[in-house]
Amino acid sequence: MNDLKDFLDNYGQDLARRIQRQLTVIHDPLRDRDPAMDKALAGMKKKPFAVQAEVVKAAVKAFTQGKRCVFLAAEMGSGKTLMGIATALLMKPLVRVLVVCPPHLVRKWIKEIGSSVTGAKVVSLNGREVQSLLQELTARPRPVSPEFYVIGRERAKIGYQWRPAVIRKQGALFCPRCAGSLVDPDEIPLDIFGTNSQGKIRKKFTCPNQVAKWHRDASGNLRLVHVPCNEPLWQANPDGPRKYMPALFIKTRLKGFFDLLIADECHQFKNLSGQGYAFGALSKSCRYTLALTGTLMGGYASDLFYLLYRTDPGAMLADGNAWGNPLGFMNKYGVLERITIIPEEDGQMVKSKKRTIVKAKPGVSPLLIGNMLLSSTVFLRLYDMAENLPDYQETVVELAMAPEQADAYEMFEGQMKQALRQALAVGDHSLLGAYLNALLSYPDRIHQGVVVCHPRTGELVATGPAIQGSMPKEQELLRIIGDETAKGKRVLVYIQNSATTDISPRLVRYIEAAGYRVKVLKSGNTENRSERIDAWVKAGIDVMICNPKLVETGLDLLGFAAVVFYQCGYSIYTLRQASRRSWRINQTEAVQVHYITYTRTMQTRAMKLIAAKLETSLALEGELTDKGLTALAESSDSMARQLAKALLEQPDDNESLKDVWTAFRKKELEVDGPVGSGPVAIDPGPQPDDIEKISVEAEQVGDKVLKVSYTQYVGRRKKTTQIEVRKSELDQLLKETTGAVQLLLF
């Protein structure tokens, strides 16, 4: 892997150019003209922008040239809904379209279709018996104008409730087929009866035992082999509601009824889950599938295995990928870590008892793009539509903690570090999630105090004392809200601690005390979430607080032109999706996104890792650059493991979060114009007596803004002043001035 990385470091740029030269282009906007498609798109009530129209044409041409499934990997806010509708209209003579989408987007899809297509019939498959509705529709003659049927992904998968199907004898569990004891590799009984908060089975197990089976080899000889039992350990529960899964009904009774399946947010169908099964059944039932997503992958090659198999199994088989073998797919296109354990007996290694553990790790081979994605994927970056977008700015604010807060965090982190080191030394990785979440959130809920116990033994691990008083983040949040509302903008505040450790009540008290109107969006009914937010906006709220996962897909939060990540977490999927809820093609105001973290904490380490990982996702969404290809080839641990490693090792890292984030933003802006040089140090001149250190930097982002950052350090306190000068203003200044120009900061 190091050789591949070195190769791409040296030759990646030339390789990217060669790939682009050798590709067979299906649609070239500058070369290919199609008056019929242009006329059809011009006839829509809501007409696509020029770039959107070319994407639609490319998708349609891919279908007409034999592709059964086309992925539209378009960045958040680029108008995937409208492009999906337009693609369906151009796919003549296809007239029946099935849309499966997140439940909170069902009404949005229905509204968007009605406002975009003249005379289109739209039918919601939510809210009534799907079987009776579709049986009624099949009796009608085939329509001559487009018909759209919309169903939420949760409704599509709903069927029977399930209950365990095992033999219980003297407190032990046994398989009903092979009669083997049901235990995991550590001899711990399988949690067959484990349920979630709604009382539903968390996981459907199959029997893990090996059974003997006679097998005839190529020579015709019978031999005894051992194969997995794989008996399902669950069955339908007749005591619950008797529902036929809509997706299964369509597959078995209405195959071919729908011409095109549009799967919105298709990356959510990547796993072996009920949603994934429903998506596979619907895709098989339709002639074509258009899969829409803003985040095609999350860093693992396996993210695409089941998604590709459910949309185009023929291509997967032709590539030599067997169903049910994601490990083989990972071996070809991803990164696998193999750990061989050889036990000792009487001081001697016993190789006959050795066992190998295979783990998937983040990292993707560039071959995955060429072999499996380029021929069936249309990529669209939001910056490709720059002329249709308002200004977008991101600001990273690193705050020094208050002295008492910093002392408490330092003590708490020391306890956590020691406990984590001891746990990892004995191979106990179950603590990572709880430990890291506690470290990420403790500075923000320090007024509550934190007690961390071992998730299995219940043993006390670390205690973070409660500290009262207003904290720097809270003060910074109020400052940002004041600045943004003074510009006439509403503010969207993202928090991670929104359930049992909810910090929103405290923030609400501070915000309301400052005279602002605030609402908190909670989880619950998802189908009318958009209407609820619209009602709040009309009522005149100033601030909305929510967990980013509640709005990370599909919603257009155009009423909130200022976004604050009060807590960021460490999910790349969530951060990328949530950060673009306001910056969309229908937005009329400039959008400002603020990231607030405490310096020298796990929060800042997480943000640095996210910035480093984002370049990989850019490469997977069409940016074939030398750096992107290198990032694809790099192997790394999961975010949780890397954060744990950063905590334990704490290497000397003098690079600020702002620098790391600016480097990524420059990468994003490369398509929007030339990017200036990196930060330029400026001599700050004489220092006041109480200032220990002054840092002044200037940088050009894209070809638009010169940013000057002035930072003062006094002990633990850090104060940063940022000034932005537009290039047009600077050009005018240079034009009006003869001789040297000097910029002074006061």
DAZI-V889404 format. One line per field, one symbol per residue. ss: DSSP state (A for helix, B for strand, O for the rest). phi: phi as a letter, one per 30 degrees, with the letter a starting at -180 (. if undefined). burial: # if it has 24 or more other ideal C-beta (glycine too) atoms within 12 Angstrom, else .. Layout:
BEGIN
ss->???
phi->???
burial->???
END
This chain:
BEGIN
ss->OAAAAAAAAAAAAAAAAAAAAAOOOOOOOOOOOOAAAAAAAAOOOOOOOAAAAAAAAAAAAAAAOOOOBBBBBBOOOOOAAAAAAAAAAAOOOOOBBBBBBOAAAAAAAAAAAAAAOOOOBBBBOOOOOAAAAAAAAAOOOOOOOOBBBBBBAAAAAOOOOBBBOOBBBOOBBBOOOOOOBOBOOOOOBOOOOOBOOOOOBOOOOBOOOBBBBBBBOOOOOBBBBBBBOOOBOBBBOOOOOOOOOAAAAAAAAOOOOOOBBBBOOAAAAOOOOAAAAAAAAAAAAOOBBBBBBOOOOOOBAAAAAAAAAAAOAAAAAAOOOOOOOAAAAAAAAOBBBBBBBOOBBOOBBOAAAOBBBBBBBBBOOOAAAAAAAAAABBBBOAAAAAAAOOOBBBBBBBBOOOAAAAAAAAAAAAAAAAAAAAAAAOOOOOOAAAAAAAAAAAOOOOOOOBBBBOOOOOOBBBBBOOOOOOOAAAAAAAAAAAAAAAOOOOBBBBOOOOOOOOOAAAAAAAAAAOOOOBBBBOOOOOOOAAAAAAAAAAAOOOBBBBOAAAOOOOOOOOOOOBBBBOOOOOOAAAAAAAAOOOOOOOOOOOBBBBBBBBOOOAAAAAAAAAAAAAAAAAAAOOOOOAAAAAAAAOOBOOAAAAAAAAAAAOOOOOOOAAAAAAAAAAAAAAAAOOOOOOOBBOOOOOOOOOOOBBBBBBBBBOOOBBBBBBBBBBOOBBBBBBBBBBAAAAAAAAAAOOOOOOOOOO
phi->.dddddededbeddddddedddddddbcedcccbeddddddddddcdddeddddddddddddddcjddbbccccdejdjdddddddddddddcdbcbcccbeedcedddddddddcbdidcbbdccjaddeddddddddddddccdbcccbdddddcdbddbbdbbccbhiccbddcciddcbdecicedddcdbcdcicddbcdcdddcbdbdbcdddiddbdbcbddhddcbadcddcdcbdeeddddddcbdidcdbcccdhdddcdcdbddddddddddddcdbbcccacbdbcjcddecedddddcbdddddddicddibdddddddcbbbccccccdcbhicdcddcdbcccbdbdkbdedddddccedbbccbcdddcedccddbbbbccccdddeddddddddddddddddddddddciccddeedddddddceddbdddibbccddcdiddcabcddbcjdceddddddddeddddddicdccccbcdbcdcecdedddddddddjccbbcdcdldcdcdddddedddddjdcbbcaddddbdbidccddbdbbbddbcibcdeddddddcdcdbdcdccdcbccccbcdhbdddddddddddddddddddcjcdcdddddddddcaddeddddddddddhddbdddeedddddddddddedckdcdddecdbddidcdddcdabbbbbaccibcbcccccbcbbiddbbcccccbdddddddddddccidcbcccc
burial->...##..#...#..##..#......##.........#..##..#.####.#############...#########################..#####################.##..#.#####...##.##..#........##############.##.###......####.#.###.......#.#........#..######...................#.#.##.........########..#..##############...########################################.##..#.#....#..##.#####.......................#######.###################..##.###########..##.###.##.###.##..#.......##.##############..#.#........##.#..#...####.######..##...##########..####.###.##..#.#.####....##.##.##..##...###############################################.#.##########################################################.......#################......#....#.........#########.########......###.#..#....#................
END
